[in-house]
Amino acid sequence: MWRKVGIQHASESVFVRLCYKLGFPQQVIMRREIVDIDQILRNQMTLSRDEDRMMASGSSREGFRLKESDVDVMRWPNDHMVIWELNQAQNYDLSRKTLIICDCSDSPPGFSLLELLTPTHRKYLGNACIRINSRLYVSSSKYRQITCSKDVPNSKEHGPCSSGVKWGTEYDHAHCLACDFWPPPASQWIDRYFDKKFSDEDKLLCSYHMKTAVFWVIQQNTIPHWHPQNLLESFWVCFKLILKWVYEGVCPNFFIPENNMFLSNIHGEAQKNLFIHLHEFYEKGITSLLRIPSIRSSFPSVHLNPRQFVATDVHILTSRVLLEVTLFHELFVKNLPAFNLHRCMRFFNALEKLISSHLTKNQILILRKFTVTVLQNIAFMLYNCL
């Protein structure tokens, strides 16, 4: 009983510490709402054929603000579309769209050949193609090499992304191709039921493996209720699933389970050593989590007095001043791309559609800020024309 109470209080302390580090729920929601509007307007203002569309992703897009986090951005050409079947081509104006078809017939789960069906006017994509039996296919390795420094000079390849540091912040830019259709290999994911919302061998595991474990634990309803009191216990369940995967040598991708994410680097001797290392940690039990420095620092007093009360009500822990400071900062750092009169007209077209939709008070504020900015730019452009 004493042990359980101690774990619960430690979980509460870690939860509060995470809120202060990542953001309280109210802050996270506020940031997401503002980014939603920012993304919609940016893409509405870049609709010309030669422009790329962009979408923020990663922890920053989800409303978390970590000093050590990088900025993740996906970019894709506005006039190229990926299809899965030839009859899907009828949905597009071929004079304005370049079509690429996916062929998964001879590829491992989660992978595909990309065949260029219609000519592309984008030189970088054409240079990334290779010819196989009179057909043109997009080479992922050549595409990464060519697009690596396309947007930011001196970027370096980092997995599927181009990475570097800009204005003191690390970034990962993923150059993608868009598709309007759900991938057939991931079709079973749509039908899954969710009733919740929600050393060298060490380097073999990455955060994406843990995120995948969290998704599967939620999917399998292993933990009926997620709350601050069982945060560490929930982590322990995820850790045990990772341990099982390492033992079996299989980490199923959440969207395409047939894709084993351990296939490339966790096998043989590396797999054996990683399992031994993780199993040693497992044998120490859940209380071993309390010795991890980043967790232990969250509850120095609770560790000494497990019965000490820990407030976890986020409405009590957050102040109006904190939320207003957060709102001001998010509004201040959001700016629209460079203006011309044509883009200004696109902005007002997008604004008209957004006004008729259901908006939160935070989204209304960011729209007001952007509207004032656009009107100021129009005034300066018209003045310069005199």
ROTILUM-22020 format. One record per residue (C-alpha): x negated, y negated, z; residue in one letter. Coordinates in nm, 3 decimals. Example, Ala and Ser with C-alpha at 12.3 -4.5 7.8 and 13.67 -1.06 7.14 Angstrom:
[[-1.230, 0.450, 0.780], a]
[[-1.367, 0.106, 0.714], s]
# end
This chain:
[[0.000, 0.000, 0.000], m]
[[-0.281, -0.242, 0.094], w]
[[-0.456, -0.160, -0.234], r]
[[-0.138, -0.221, -0.439], k]
[[-0.072, -0.554, -0.266], v]
[[-0.433, -0.656, -0.329], g]
[[-0.406, -0.572, -0.700], i]
[[-0.077, -0.763, -0.728], q]
[[-0.218, -1.075, -0.564], h]
[[-0.533, -1.051, -0.774], a]
[[-0.312, -1.027, -1.084], s]
[[-0.124, -1.339, -0.978], e]
[[-0.450, -1.527, -0.924], s]
[[-0.582, -1.420, -1.265], v]
[[-0.253, -1.528, -1.424], f]
[[-0.278, -1.876, -1.271], v]
[[-0.644, -1.902, -1.371], r]
[[-0.554, -1.807, -1.729], l]
[[-0.281, -2.071, -1.733], c]
[[-0.531, -2.340, -1.635], y]
[[-0.783, -2.211, -1.888], k]
[[-0.556, -2.136, -2.187], l]
[[-0.256, -2.356, -2.114], g]
[[0.068, -2.325, -1.924], f]
[[0.368, -2.188, -2.118], p]
[[0.517, -2.535, -2.161], q]
[[0.189, -2.661, -2.310], q]
[[0.156, -2.364, -2.542], v]
[[0.513, -2.405, -2.672], i]
[[0.455, -2.777, -2.725], m]
[[0.138, -2.714, -2.927], r]
[[0.304, -2.447, -3.141], r]
[[0.600, -2.672, -3.222], e]
[[0.375, -2.955, -3.336], i]
[[0.151, -2.726, -3.544], v]
[[0.461, -2.580, -3.714], d]
[[0.562, -2.922, -3.847], i]
[[0.204, -3.011, -3.937], d]
[[0.166, -2.692, -4.144], q]
[[0.498, -2.739, -4.326], i]
[[0.417, -3.096, -4.426], l]
[[0.061, -3.018, -4.531], r]
[[0.174, -2.744, -4.767], n]
[[0.463, -2.951, -4.904], q]
[[0.215, -3.226, -4.987], m]
[[-0.019, -2.988, -5.174], t]
[[0.215, -2.833, -5.430], l]
[[0.018, -2.910, -5.746], s]
[[-0.116, -2.615, -5.941], r]
[[-0.483, -2.687, -5.877], d]
[[-0.460, -2.729, -5.501], e]
[[-0.504, -2.466, -5.233], d]
[[-0.256, -2.404, -4.958], r]
[[-0.375, -2.366, -4.601], m]
[[-0.252, -2.208, -4.281], m]
[[-0.407, -2.228, -3.938], a]
[[-0.433, -1.899, -3.749], s]
[[-0.599, -1.752, -3.444], g]
[[-0.584, -1.875, -3.086], s]
[[-0.570, -2.245, -3.177], s]
[[-0.267, -2.189, -3.400], r]
[[-0.097, -1.996, -3.119], e]
[[-0.128, -2.292, -2.883], g]
[[-0.438, -2.200, -2.682], f]
[[-0.719, -2.447, -2.636], r]
[[-1.054, -2.288, -2.549], l]
[[-1.383, -2.473, -2.571], k]
[[-1.558, -2.159, -2.696], e]
[[-1.291, -2.068, -2.954], s]
[[-1.345, -2.120, -3.325], d]
[[-1.094, -2.264, -3.571], v]
[[-0.940, -2.002, -3.798], d]
[[-0.794, -2.110, -4.132], v]
[[-0.650, -1.911, -4.422], m]
[[-0.666, -2.065, -4.772], r]
[[-0.517, -1.939, -5.096], w]
[[-0.471, -2.070, -5.453], p]
[[-0.121, -2.208, -5.501], n]
[[-0.086, -2.071, -5.856], d]
[[-0.194, -1.708, -5.802], h]
[[0.044, -1.439, -5.677], m]
[[-0.006, -1.073, -5.591], v]
[[0.262, -0.821, -5.685], i]
[[0.302, -0.449, -5.613], w]
[[0.511, -0.342, -5.912], e]
[[0.521, -0.469, -6.270], l]
[[0.894, -0.545, -6.255], n]
[[0.821, -0.804, -5.985], q]
[[0.655, -1.019, -6.254], a]
[[0.999, -1.134, -6.372], q]
[[1.024, -1.350, -6.059], n]
[[0.753, -1.587, -6.183], y]
[[0.694, -1.839, -6.459], d]
[[0.386, -1.687, -6.625], l]
[[0.292, -2.023, -6.774], s]
[[0.236, -2.154, -6.421], r]
[[0.134, -1.845, -6.222], k]
[[-0.156, -1.603, -6.251], t]
[[-0.048, -1.253, -6.150], l]
[[-0.258, -0.989, -5.976], i]
[[-0.125, -0.639, -5.915], i]
[[-0.216, -0.411, -5.623], c]
[[-0.305, -0.050, -5.696], d]
[[-0.324, 0.165, -5.381], c]
[[-0.301, 0.502, -5.556], s]
[[-0.667, 0.601, -5.508], d]
[[-0.758, 0.376, -5.214], s]
[[-0.782, 0.454, -4.840], p]
[[-0.492, 0.330, -4.621], p]
[[-0.512, -0.046, -4.578], g]
[[-0.714, -0.099, -4.897], f]
[[-0.621, -0.167, -5.258], s]
[[-0.757, -0.245, -5.603], l]
[[-0.658, -0.592, -5.731], l]
[[-0.613, -0.600, -6.108], e]
[[-0.592, -0.933, -6.288], l]
[[-0.282, -0.910, -6.511], l]
[[-0.278, -1.261, -6.660], t]
[[-0.565, -1.504, -6.731], p]
[[-0.686, -1.734, -6.454], t]
[[-0.797, -2.093, -6.504], h]
[[-0.984, -2.091, -6.174], r]
[[-1.347, -2.036, -6.259], k]
[[-1.449, -1.902, -5.917], y]
[[-1.186, -1.627, -5.932], l]
[[-1.276, -1.534, -6.288], g]
[[-1.642, -1.504, -6.186], n]
[[-1.540, -1.271, -5.902], a]
[[-1.390, -1.017, -6.143], c]
[[-1.554, -0.699, -6.269], i]
[[-1.450, -0.491, -6.569], r]
[[-1.360, -0.125, -6.521], i]
[[-1.233, 0.072, -6.823], n]
[[-1.133, -0.246, -7.009], s]
[[-0.940, -0.380, -6.707], r]
[[-1.038, -0.675, -6.487], l]
[[-1.044, -0.625, -6.110], y]
[[-1.118, -0.878, -5.836], v]
[[-1.430, -0.776, -5.645], s]
[[-1.382, -0.856, -5.276], s]
[[-1.759, -0.883, -5.216], s]
[[-1.812, -1.119, -5.511], k]
[[-1.503, -1.320, -5.412], y]
[[-1.644, -1.366, -5.059], r]
[[-1.986, -1.467, -5.192], q]
[[-1.844, -1.721, -5.438], i]
[[-1.590, -1.878, -5.199], t]
[[-1.825, -1.876, -4.899], c]
[[-1.943, -2.237, -4.942], s]
[[-1.657, -2.350, -5.166], k]
[[-1.499, -2.574, -4.900], d]
[[-1.778, -2.633, -4.651], v]
[[-2.141, -2.629, -4.775], p]
[[-2.392, -2.395, -4.607], n]
[[-2.124, -2.162, -4.473], s]
[[-2.224, -1.803, -4.407], k]
[[-2.038, -1.479, -4.465], e]
[[-1.883, -1.340, -4.147], h]
[[-1.675, -1.031, -4.214], g]
[[-1.403, -1.138, -4.460], p]
[[-1.454, -1.508, -4.377], c]
[[-1.692, -1.794, -4.444], s]
[[-1.817, -1.932, -4.115], s]
[[-2.022, -2.215, -3.975], g]
[[-2.012, -2.519, -3.748], v]
[[-1.840, -2.846, -3.841], k]
[[-1.820, -3.147, -3.608], w]
[[-1.949, -2.928, -3.326], g]
[[-1.677, -2.662, -3.369], t]
[[-1.720, -2.315, -3.513], e]
[[-1.484, -2.223, -3.796], y]
[[-1.376, -1.914, -3.988], d]
[[-1.222, -1.975, -4.331], h]
[[-1.054, -1.673, -4.490], a]
[[-0.999, -1.713, -4.865], h]
[[-0.690, -1.510, -4.946], c]
[[-0.443, -1.431, -5.221], l]
[[-0.071, -1.476, -5.155], a]
[[0.206, -1.220, -5.199], c]
[[0.583, -1.270, -5.170], d]
[[0.651, -0.900, -5.113], f]
[[0.597, -0.683, -4.809], w]
[[0.316, -0.427, -4.870], p]
[[0.468, -0.079, -4.925], p]
[[0.194, 0.089, -4.712], p]
[[0.317, -0.117, -4.414], a]
[[0.690, -0.061, -4.480], s]
[[0.739, 0.156, -4.171], q]
[[0.632, -0.135, -3.949], w]
[[0.951, -0.325, -4.040], i]
[[1.170, -0.050, -3.895], d]
[[0.990, -0.012, -3.564], r]
[[1.205, -0.109, -3.268], y]
[[1.092, -0.379, -3.024], f]
[[1.287, -0.454, -2.711], d]
[[1.025, -0.699, -2.579], k]
[[0.903, -1.041, -2.682], k]
[[0.614, -1.123, -2.576], f]
[[-2.486, -0.333, -2.449], s]
[[-2.503, -0.210, -2.820], d]
[[-2.218, 0.031, -2.783], e]
[[-2.011, -0.251, -2.629], d]
[[-2.058, -0.446, -2.952], k]
[[-1.881, -0.169, -3.141], l]
[[-1.554, -0.282, -2.985], l]
[[-1.413, -0.624, -3.067], c]
[[-1.121, -0.833, -2.945], s]
[[-0.909, -0.711, -3.235], y]
[[-0.928, -0.355, -3.099], h]
[[-0.793, -0.477, -2.764], m]
[[-0.521, -0.681, -2.935], k]
[[-0.422, -0.369, -3.128], t]
[[-0.402, -0.174, -2.800], a]
[[-0.175, -0.444, -2.653], v]
[[0.054, -0.422, -2.957], f]
[[0.078, -0.043, -2.929], w]
[[0.142, -0.054, -2.552], v]
[[0.431, -0.297, -2.612], i]
[[0.557, -0.090, -2.904], q]
[[0.558, 0.232, -2.701], q]
[[0.731, 0.061, -2.407], n]
[[0.461, 0.192, -2.173], t]
[[0.512, -0.106, -1.941], i]
[[0.884, -0.185, -1.885], p]
[[0.825, -0.542, -1.765], h]
[[0.524, -0.769, -1.813], w]
[[0.485, -1.027, -1.535], h]
[[0.207, -1.198, -1.334], p]
[[0.217, -0.933, -1.058], q]
[[0.119, -0.646, -1.290], n]
[[-0.124, -0.828, -1.517], l]
[[-0.427, -0.618, -1.415], l]
[[-0.227, -0.295, -1.418], e]
[[-0.111, -0.378, -1.770], s]
[[-0.470, -0.441, -1.876], f]
[[-0.567, -0.105, -1.725], w]
[[-0.303, 0.070, -1.937], v]
[[-0.449, -0.094, -2.249], c]
[[-0.800, 0.005, -2.141], f]
[[-0.696, 0.371, -2.100], k]
[[-0.548, 0.366, -2.451], l]
[[-0.879, 0.232, -2.587], i]
[[-1.060, 0.511, -2.397], l]
[[-0.831, 0.771, -2.558], k]
[[-0.894, 0.626, -2.904], w]
[[-1.272, 0.632, -2.855], v]
[[-1.254, 0.996, -2.739], y]
[[-1.052, 1.091, -3.048], e]
[[-1.246, 0.861, -3.282], g]
[[-0.921, 0.713, -3.414], v]
[[-0.793, 0.357, -3.365], c]
[[-0.472, 0.324, -3.572], p]
[[-0.412, -0.014, -3.728], n]
[[-0.087, -0.150, -3.587], f]
[[0.062, -0.239, -3.926], f]
[[-0.079, 0.054, -4.125], i]
[[-0.138, 0.337, -3.872], p]
[[-0.307, 0.554, -4.136], e]
[[-0.590, 0.301, -4.144], n]
[[-0.842, 0.416, -3.880], n]
[[-1.028, 0.103, -3.765], m]
[[-1.303, 0.315, -3.605], f]
[[-1.390, 0.484, -3.932], l]
[[-1.680, 0.258, -4.031], s]
[[-1.881, 0.229, -3.708], n]
[[-1.746, 0.435, -3.416], i]
[[-1.839, 0.795, -3.487], h]
[[-2.114, 1.044, -3.412], g]
[[-2.371, 0.944, -3.152], e]
[[-2.237, 0.588, -3.124], a]
[[-1.890, 0.722, -3.043], q]
[[-2.028, 0.963, -2.782], k]
[[-2.233, 0.694, -2.606], n]
[[-1.944, 0.446, -2.608], l]
[[-1.708, 0.703, -2.456], f]
[[-1.957, 0.788, -2.179], i]
[[-1.998, 0.419, -2.100], h]
[[-1.623, 0.350, -2.090], l]
[[-1.546, 0.670, -1.896], h]
[[-1.793, 0.571, -1.623], e]
[[-1.597, 0.248, -1.584], f]
[[-1.267, 0.440, -1.587], y]
[[-1.382, 0.675, -1.307], e]
[[-1.429, 0.376, -1.077], k]
[[-1.055, 0.309, -1.101], g]
[[-0.850, -0.004, -1.146], i]
[[-1.015, -0.174, -0.848], t]
[[-1.334, -0.194, -1.055], s]
[[-1.163, -0.475, -1.244], l]
[[-1.196, -0.687, -0.931], l]
[[-1.575, -0.673, -0.963], r]
[[-1.581, -0.826, -1.311], i]
[[-1.727, -1.177, -1.262], p]
[[-1.471, -1.355, -1.480], s]
[[-1.186, -1.191, -1.284], i]
[[-1.349, -1.207, -0.941], r]
[[-1.400, -1.583, -0.975], s]
[[-1.023, -1.624, -1.010], s]
[[-0.941, -1.514, -0.659], f]
[[-1.224, -1.560, -0.404], p]
[[-0.983, -1.627, -0.116], s]
[[-0.727, -1.365, -0.219], v]
[[-0.999, -1.103, -0.229], h]
[[-1.064, -1.170, 0.137], l]
[[-0.696, -1.194, 0.231], n]
[[-0.477, -0.974, 0.004], p]
[[-0.159, -1.096, 0.174], r]
[[-0.223, -1.460, 0.085], q]
[[0.065, -1.615, -0.111], f]
[[-0.011, -1.714, -0.471], v]
[[0.228, -1.952, -0.647], a]
[[0.303, -1.837, -1.002], t]
[[0.606, -2.053, -1.085], d]
[[0.478, -2.249, -1.384], v]
[[0.741, -2.520, -1.331], h]
[[0.587, -2.593, -0.992], i]
[[0.226, -2.568, -1.112], l]
[[0.268, -2.808, -1.405], t]
[[0.330, -3.181, -1.368], s]
[[0.504, -3.424, -1.600], r]
[[0.176, -3.615, -1.636], v]
[[-0.007, -3.300, -1.753], l]
[[0.258, -3.231, -2.018], l]
[[0.259, -3.591, -2.141], e]
[[-0.120, -3.596, -2.166], v]
[[-0.105, -3.270, -2.365], t]
[[0.161, -3.416, -2.596], l]
[[-0.039, -3.735, -2.654], f]
[[-0.352, -3.537, -2.737], h]
[[-0.173, -3.309, -2.984], e]
[[-0.011, -3.607, -3.157], l]
[[-0.340, -3.797, -3.168], f]
[[-0.548, -3.522, -3.334], v]
[[-0.292, -3.435, -3.605], k]
[[-0.343, -3.620, -3.932], n]
[[-0.209, -3.560, -4.280], l]
[[-0.436, -3.508, -4.586], p]
[[-0.551, -3.798, -4.804], a]
[[-0.267, -4.000, -4.954], f]
[[-0.163, -4.121, -5.295], n]
[[0.185, -4.238, -5.401], l]
[[0.270, -3.896, -5.546], h]
[[0.189, -3.725, -5.216], r]
[[0.386, -3.986, -5.025], c]
[[0.695, -3.900, -5.230], m]
[[0.639, -3.531, -5.153], r]
[[0.620, -3.621, -4.784], f]
[[0.959, -3.794, -4.792], f]
[[1.114, -3.503, -4.983], n]
[[0.987, -3.264, -4.715], a]
[[1.096, -3.506, -4.441], l]
[[1.451, -3.514, -4.578], e]
[[1.473, -3.134, -4.556], k]
[[1.324, -3.121, -4.207], l]
[[1.557, -3.387, -4.065], i]
[[1.857, -3.170, -4.152], s]
[[1.709, -2.872, -3.965], s]
[[1.704, -2.804, -3.592], h]
[[1.404, -2.987, -3.446], l]
[[1.272, -3.006, -3.092], t]
[[1.193, -3.342, -2.931], k]
[[0.819, -3.274, -2.978], n]
[[0.866, -3.209, -3.349], q]
[[1.070, -3.528, -3.385], i]
[[0.782, -3.723, -3.228], l]
[[0.521, -3.582, -3.467], i]
[[0.751, -3.657, -3.762], l]
[[0.786, -4.017, -3.643], r]
[[0.409, -4.050, -3.618], k]
[[0.356, -3.908, -3.967], f]
[[0.631, -4.128, -4.111], t]
[[0.470, -4.443, -3.970], v]
[[0.132, -4.331, -4.108], t]
[[0.274, -4.271, -4.456], v]
[[0.459, -4.605, -4.460], l]
[[0.139, -4.783, -4.355], q]
[[-0.051, -4.616, -4.639], n]
[[0.217, -4.710, -4.891], i]
[[0.201, -5.072, -4.773], a]
[[-0.179, -5.082, -4.816], f]
[[-0.163, -4.916, -5.160], m]
[[0.101, -5.162, -5.282], l]
[[-0.094, -5.457, -5.140], y]
[[-0.410, -5.341, -5.322], n]
[[-0.211, -5.329, -5.647], c]
[[-0.127, -5.699, -5.626], l]
# end
